[in-house]
Structure formats: structure tokens, C-alpha cells
Amino acid sequence: MSNLVLSPEAQALLFTEARTANAFTAEPVTDEQVAAIYELVKFGPTAMNTQPLRVTLVREGEARERLLKHMSDGNRDKTASAPLVAILAADTDFHEHLPRTFPHFPGARDMFAGDAASRAQAATFNAALQAGYFLVGIRAAGLAAGPMGGYDAEGLEREFFEGTTLKPIMVVNIGRPAENAWFDRLPRLELDEVVREA
């Protein structure tokens, strides 16, 4: 008997058989699929319920061309061919929402208001947590994700977030995997290499 309550099929969909896709079919990703992904993953925990992740969807056309010029050479072609690309960013002004998202601590907003360095650190950490949830949510929708860090972050920020408080943390290709979309699975560290008791 498994020690996990998640079914073997769900474990395979989300983790054991899921892979990072490098090629996609032309089947579009719908607004309804994106909404379903968000409505699931928004419940993932963040410190003080900060929720700093912001998602910019890039479909075909001029917006995609603006994105491609900032992608690294190894990521450009697969980003050009993905039916949908999401730029994941951290909002360093997340604290403005704390009166609504963390109402039982009335001083939460003011605690962050005068400390830009702490806000940036909290935004990046918690948006990265949410990015992980987002990737698993894509898999839960029966789609494949291709997360990437290979891009010109400063160029991407100027291109899409000039004059805002958003800082890009990841670019994700999203869609149905094409044939031969996967590289061979790479080794994972074993339990005794990672987990220890204090």
C-alpha cells in the first residue's frame, strides 16, 4: 500500500512521468485552460499570503517577436513554436494587497512599505514558490510546460515591464507535447543524499 493519498495516475501526471517539453503541437492553449490552471494553483501557500506572482501571456504575432529577441539561442526556436508562452514575474509592490490578503495583521503593509530590499527578497522567494505551483498546475490541465531561465532578464524587463514593479523570474512554454518532445530523463538524487535528521 502506498504512503501517498494521490492516485498512481495523478502521481504520474504531475511528477513521475511528467517531463519538461521542448517541442509542442500547434493545438492552442485556451483562455479557459489558463483560468482553470490559475484557479487551482492560487491556493498554494506563500509567506504571509503575499501572492507576488504575476503572469504575462504571450501569444503569436508582435508580442511573441518582442519576446524572442530576448531569449537565449538555445531557447529561441522552441519559444517561437510553442502555442502559448507565459512570462512569470514577481511584483515587488505585493505589499499593497496585504490589507486584503492578510487582514488579520493590520501592520503587514506598513512593515514592508519602507523596506524595498525586504520586499524584493520576499517577492522573488514567494513568486518562485508560486512558479512551481504554476508548473504543476499546467501538468494538472493535461498540458506540458517548458520552464526556462535562459533569457536576457534586463532586456525582458525593459520590453514588457518598463515603469512597473514587476521583475521577470521565468519564461514558460505551454502546450501539448509534440512527438519526441522530451530529452532523456536525467538522474535524481536519492533520499539519503537529500534528507537527514538534525
C-alpha positions in Angstrom: 0.0 0.0 0.0 1.3 3.4 -0.9 2.0 6.1 1.7 0.6 8.7 -0.7 -3.1 9.5 -0.9 -2.6 10.8 -4.5 -3.6 8.1 -7.0 -0.7 6.5 -9.1 -2.3 8.1 -12.2 -2.2 11.5 -10.6 1.4 10.9 -9.4 2.4 10.0 -12.9 0.6 13.1 -14.4 2.1 15.6 -12.0 5.5 14.1 -11.2 6.8 10.6 -12.1 6.0 10.6 -15.8 5.8 14.4 -16.4 8.7 15.9 -18.3 9.9 19.3 -19.4 8.7 19.7 -23.0 11.0 21.1 -25.8 8.5 20.8 -28.7 4.8 21.4 -28.9 1.9 20.7 -31.3 0.0 23.6 -32.9 -3.1 23.0 -30.7 -3.9 26.3 -29.0 -4.0 26.8 -25.2 -7.3 28.4 -24.4 -8.1 31.2 -22.0 -10.4 28.7 -20.2 -7.4 26.3 -19.7 -5.3 29.2 -18.3 -8.1 30.2 -16.0 -8.5 26.6 -14.7 -4.8 26.4 -14.0 -4.8 29.7 -12.1 -8.0 28.8 -10.1 -6.2 25.7 -8.9 -2.7 27.0 -8.2 -3.8 30.2 -6.5 -4.3 28.1 -3.3 -0.6 27.2 -3.0 0.9 28.8 0.2 3.1 31.8 0.2 4.6 33.6 3.3 2.1 36.0 4.8 -0.2 35.1 1.8 1.8 37.6 -0.2 1.0 36.1 -3.7 3.5 38.2 -5.7 3.4 36.1 -8.9 2.2 37.9 -12.0 1.7 36.1 -15.3 2.0 37.8 -18.7 0.7 35.6 -21.5 2.4 35.9 -24.9 0.6 34.5 -27.9 1.5 34.9 -31.6 2.4 38.0 -33.5 4.2 41.1 -32.5 4.3 40.3 -28.8 6.0 37.0 -29.5 8.6 38.7 -31.7 9.3 41.1 -28.9 9.9 38.2 -26.5 12.0 36.1 -28.9 14.7 38.8 -29.3 15.5 38.4 -25.5 15.6 34.6 -25.4 18.9 32.8 -25.5 19.9 31.0 -28.7 19.0 27.5 -27.2 15.5 28.6 -26.2 14.5 30.8 -29.2 13.2 28.2 -31.6 11.1 26.3 -29.1 9.7 29.5 -27.7 8.8 30.6 -31.2 6.9 27.3 -31.8 5.0 27.0 -28.5 1.3 27.8 -28.7 1.5 29.9 -25.6 4.3 31.4 -23.6 4.0 32.8 -20.1 6.4 35.3 -18.6 6.3 34.8 -14.8 7.3 37.9 -12.8 7.5 38.9 -9.1 5.6 42.1 -8.1 7.8 44.0 -5.6 4.7 46.0 -4.6 2.8 42.9 -3.4 2.5 44.6 0.0 -0.2 46.9 -1.3 -2.6 43.9 -1.4 -1.8 42.8 2.2 -4.7 44.6 3.8 -7.0 42.3 1.8 -4.9 39.1 1.6 -3.5 39.2 5.2 -6.2 41.2 7.0 -5.6 39.7 10.5 -2.3 41.6 10.7 -3.2 45.3 10.1 0.5 46.4 10.1 1.7 44.0 7.4 1.6 46.5 4.6 3.5 49.2 6.5 6.1 46.7 7.6 7.1 46.3 4.0 6.4 49.8 2.7 9.7 51.4 3.7 11.9 48.4 3.0 12.5 47.9 -0.7 15.2 45.3 -0.2 13.0 43.1 2.0 10.1 43.5 -0.4 12.3 42.4 -3.3 13.6 39.4 -1.4 10.1 38.3 -0.3 8.7 38.9 -3.8 11.3 36.8 -5.5 11.1 33.9 -3.0 7.4 33.7 -2.9 6.9 34.2 -6.7 9.4 31.3 -7.2 7.2 29.1 -4.9 4.2 30.1 -7.0 6.0 29.4 -10.2 6.5 25.8 -9.0 2.8 25.5 -8.3 2.1 27.0 -11.8 4.2 24.3 -13.5 2.4 21.6 -11.7 -0.9 23.2 -12.5 -0.1 23.2 -16.2 0.5 19.4 -15.9 -2.8 19.0 -14.0 -4.5 20.6 -17.0 -3.1 17.8 -19.2 -0.6 20.2 -20.8 3.2 20.2 -20.8 5.4 23.0 -19.5 8.9 24.1 -20.7 10.3 26.4 -18.0 13.3 28.4 -19.0 15.8 30.7 -17.3 17.8 31.4 -20.5 16.9 34.9 -21.4 18.2 38.5 -21.1 16.4 39.5 -17.9 17.2 43.2 -18.1 16.0 43.3 -21.8 12.9 41.4 -21.0 12.1 43.7 -18.1 12.5 46.8 -20.3 10.5 45.2 -23.1 7.5 44.1 -21.0 7.6 45.7 -17.6 9.1 49.2 -18.1 7.6 51.5 -15.5 6.1 48.8 -13.4 7.1 47.0 -10.2 7.4 43.6 -12.0 10.7 41.6 -12.2 10.8 38.6 -14.5 11.8 35.3 -12.9 11.0 32.6 -15.5 9.7 32.1 -19.0 7.4 29.0 -19.6 6.4 27.5 -22.9 3.0 25.8 -22.6 1.1 23.4 -24.8 0.5 19.8 -25.9 3.8 18.0 -26.3 4.8 17.1 -29.8 6.3 13.8 -30.8 9.9 13.5 -29.4 9.3 16.5 -27.2 11.5 15.1 -24.3 15.1 14.7 -23.6 16.2 11.6 -21.7 15.2 11.9 -18.1 18.2 13.0 -16.0 19.2 11.3 -12.7 17.6 12.4 -9.5 19.4 12.4 -6.1 18.4 9.6 -3.7 16.6 10.1 -0.4 19.7 9.6 1.8 21.6 12.2 -0.2 18.9 14.8 0.5 17.1 14.0 3.7 18.7 13.8 7.1 17.7 14.3 10.7 19.2 17.0 12.9 
